[in-house]
Amino acid sequence: MKSHFRYSKQEKRGIFFLLFLIASLQSGFYFINLKSTRAKEPYFKVDTLAQAFIDSVKASPPKKDGFELRPFNPNFITDYRGYVLGISPEELDRLYEFRKSGRYIRTAEEFQAVTQITDKLLTQLEPYFKFPSFRQSNKIQSGAAEKVIPRDLNSATARELQQISGIGPVLSARIIRFRDRLGGFMVTEQLLDVYGLDREVAEKAMKKFQVLKTPEIRKINLNKAQVNELTSLVYLNRAIAMKIVAYREQLGRYDSIEQLTKIEDFPTDRIQRIKLYLAL
């Protein structure tokens, strides 16, 4: 037996080195296996109930500060209400500009035309539109409207003109300035010639204001007037006035005011009104 366990110093060193190598390899395999096992284990576990609640909250539509949509007048929308309704600032600005002129929106279609909102948004908002009644409250019960006594258009003040829906301070001042340049309205329909005044608004104004007394004006002599005198009439600009004088110098004189319609660029659609301020 002793012969089997008798080793030299070199053999003992070899056996020790071999045992050390085996122990090192075994330890390495152990730690590698332990690390791979831990990598497969999750760091935390998902709470399925909590995750289901979170998913349901995300899927539900957002609420806007508890705002409850009720019927409203679309002529008066604040910035906050516009935000809640989904109306962009640009669309609100168009509404505000429209209201500055003193006009009111009366239908859902007109609201879309002014603000330029989408059809989808109009469909959502239209059921909540509540337009005020613009009918007169002093109508007779039988349904016949009270007779309106017109006032003289040539003596109407700016404040009186502003009683017409659609006529504000700017338009009322423009009407009076136009009247002063003419020397007075000769016919009620001349309201249609005021720049910027919508035909619908002008027709409403003509129901309450009419030319009851024709003003006394000095008519312009068509066969004697020069360019500066002709341009004093608001219907004629300088270019037309020069053509009128040139046409007269070529013909010698005008036999009728209707001859003006033969001049190039002459406003023939207003000849009946221009005739009121000219003479031969």
Protein Blocks (a to p, Z undefined) as FASTA:
>chain_A
ZZmmcccfklmmmmmmmmmmmmmmmmmmmmmmmmmmmmmpcfbdcdfklmmmmmmmmmpc
cdeehiacddddfklccfklmmmnopafklmmmmmmmmmnopacfbfklmmmmnopafkl
mmmmmmmpccddfbdfkbcfkopacddddddfklccfklmmmpghiafklmmmmmmmmmm
nopafbfklmmmpghiafklmmmmmmmpccfbccddddddfklpcfklmmmpmkbcfklm
mmmmmmmmmnopafbfklmmmpghiafklmmmmmmmgcZZ
